[in-house]
Amino acid sequence: MVTFSEISPSEFFYRNRDLAGFTNPARALYMAVRELVENSLDACELAGVLPDIYVRIVADGNAAESSEPRAYRLTVADNGPGVDPHHVPRAFGKVFYGSKYVLRQSRGMFGMGGTMAVLYGQITTNKPVKVTTSTDGKSKHIFEMLIDIGENKPIILRRDTEEANGRTGTRVDIMLEGDFTRSAQKINDYFKQTALVGSYANLTFVDPIGRISTYERATEALPPPPKETLPHPHGVDVEAFKRMVKLNEEKTLKRFMTTHFHRIGDRTAVKFLEFAGIKPDLAPEKLTNEQAVTMVDALQRFQEFLPPDSSCLSPVGEQILGTGILKELDPEFSTVVVRPPSSYSGFPFLVEVGLVYGGKTLEPGRKLFRFANRIPLLYDESSDVSFKVLNEEIDWRRYHVPDEAPVAIITHICSTKVPYKTVGKEYIADRPEIEAEIRNAVREVLRRLSLYLSKKGSMEAVQRKINIYGKYLPLIAKFSQELAGEKRLPKYKQLIQEEQEATVAEAPEAQQVTVEVGGKESTTSQSEQAKIEDYS
Amino acid sequence: MSKQKSKTTAEARKERVEKVLNELGHQVYNDLDGSRFPSVTFASRSVSNIVYDKKLQQFILGSSTVKRSAGNIKHIRPFTQLLWLAYFSRKLVDEKKTSTLRDVYYSAQAFDVEFQDQAESDELITDLEVLLGSAREEFNVFPEERSAIFGNLTVEYTVPGYEGKKLDLSSHPDGMMIGPALTTAEFRDTDAEMVLAIEKGGLFTRFIEEKVHEKYKAILINCAGQPPRSTRYLLRRLHQEMKLPIGILCDADPWGAHIAMVIKSGSAGAAHLRDLTTPSGVWLGVWASDIVKYKLPSDPLTEIDIKRIYELKADPRYKDKMWHDELDTFLKIKKKSEQEAFSRYGLSYIVDTYLPMKLELMKNA
């Protein structure tokens, strides 16, 4: 006899942790870093605070012992607004709890990233998570807890309140099994690429050997925080619809439509319900299962809904991405294209593409840096839509960019719902709408590169020309003087000078984004040192 | 006997060349001084611009021109080299020195305008000829190869150190080399009644030994193959200044025939030059029909010979019936013979028997 039993979300993810990317000790360590850092960045950005993120991985026990995998203590601390102490137990001890229910562009989607890291730590080391948070800078609240996997609820082991040192923010310490040797590369790539799109953040990473990597803030500009938005009717499925109906307090379907969906007014609501063949004054809770299915079906087919607006999106923007590129890649030429917002299946999205050419850090050959809602995507590149566009849809010869040219393409897709192919959030599905936007943006940056290269080429040609004039004109002057029997040389130098002046006027702009880079290095390193001491 | 003074004395030529070079210098100088890129324009020497002038009976350059500007990055180097060459020539003329094509190639290296190879420098020398309208000999650049002259002719040198010195060209039995000094010398005295241009040195020596110069009152010239321009120029002067008819004796093959034709009508490569042709010159032999008539020992025509004959048949200079018929005869008999082939009838046969018959042609010409 088969028994059916309900399992809790915690248990589900415990059993299926591969889905969330915690596949092996190396990847799990990387995922844990990523999830916690992203929670911190989201918290800071939402509160309008320039992020200061400190990350440290310390080997548990004898550090000289080199066998991997082993237990590591991971610490992620931020200067965000802190978490209300009432929410802490559930936010970190319950899967599917978080501030990310509403539709808004944020790094996390499933409200479980941080909790998954906690859960993974717990199941591999059986050690509790320690959360320290302060919302006012005066007092900080310290929690130590485990997750009751079967019940999907937190078990609080310790709860203290101490005096804070004037800073708000949250610090999370987890113990987990990891393999730093095999994940060091990815973790470093993650920080480097995060700095690329988050040039407004200070990132400090101390690895188990004690090496400190700092990525300094290069701009004070914070991207505008995205607004919350209601779901667009095209993006709702039967399950979501039923949940919305269940939570609804409106008396009629018409009211329900206008208050629960994105950009639906009275007229559209009436028109739609007529289209669906359902009475506008029907009470939503009276909908039969059949009617619900009919309605969701109609939601998909009805063509007169307004497209989703993009106020809920928060692109990185030309300035921040441009700054990040200059700071991290120091290129010869770079350019950024921000496409206008678009939508797929009722979800607004926007594509940004940066192109980086030459300079000191790029090596020959094409590189692709992928981002989704500002998260660097480091795995499964060849399954990603951007990879497909670059390698299958772009004719590079058209732009006269040779295969071995030192070129990096940065693609950033922001959306209220990024169509990842897996929960692990590593590659994006090739939705035609998104594909088209990436294609258009890549073509535009390549056009700009092509223009730059041709200008540069003609500049070099002019320089060659000047050199040749410089070699031969004096000889011509001398021979003509002798032939003509003149006493002085003719004034040939003005010809070279004129050519030189013409060149300066035509010089191509190497950077299409100009921003100040640099700043207070000494003070930063001092504060980093203070933090390291503080957190150790 | 004629003592007519040459129209183109060394002095006159020098003056003309100096004037033209000076004008070129001023033109370039003024352009530079006025902030303009200097340029020169001269007739194009491309194949499509070489046309046959029936009146002049030689190839000339057509109306299309090439412009070489110092402002053009592809032109500035050859432009500089051209100007250097002008400067170098001017010095040669001023200092009354001569140079050779090879010399010019090496001299350029001292002025930072070195040529890639001699072909390039020869090419530019030809450009300067076109630009100035003068043969390179006029600006004292001579080829390496030399042909020779022998006969009862007295010349007076005009070259430095020899001005006024006279020489009887029959004084040395090997003949006198036709170099810069002889080309620029004035003709003073002769009892000759004709000039015989001979393709090869062997027959030239035979003619001297057989005293052709006395028996037929002929000035003998060894062309040494296709005669250099200075030799063609000398032939023309002998005809024009001394009123002597010119007869040409070559091997009986398309190459020999073409030596005669170039003396008469010039070459395509010198289409930019005048005064190198002697249209009234007479091709005495050896003809294709002579091979048959005198039953000369012969070799079969090679494929290259035959190809060359077809080329000549298409050449406007060979339109004349007599020439055309001879080319056809070559094709018919498929044979060729050398001048020396007459030796089968004895060493003096060519002088005593063949030559008198051929000289009749000159009288009728």
Interface residues (C-beta under 8 A of the other chain):
Chain A: R464 K465 I468 Y469 Y472 L473 L475 I476 A477 F479 S480 Q481 E482 L483 A484 G485 E486 P490 K491 Y492 Q494 L495 E498
Chain B: L21 N22 L24 G25 H26 V28 Y29 N30 L32 D33 S35 F37 P38 A70 I73 I76 R77 F79 T80 L83 W84 A86 Y87 R90 F111 D112 V113
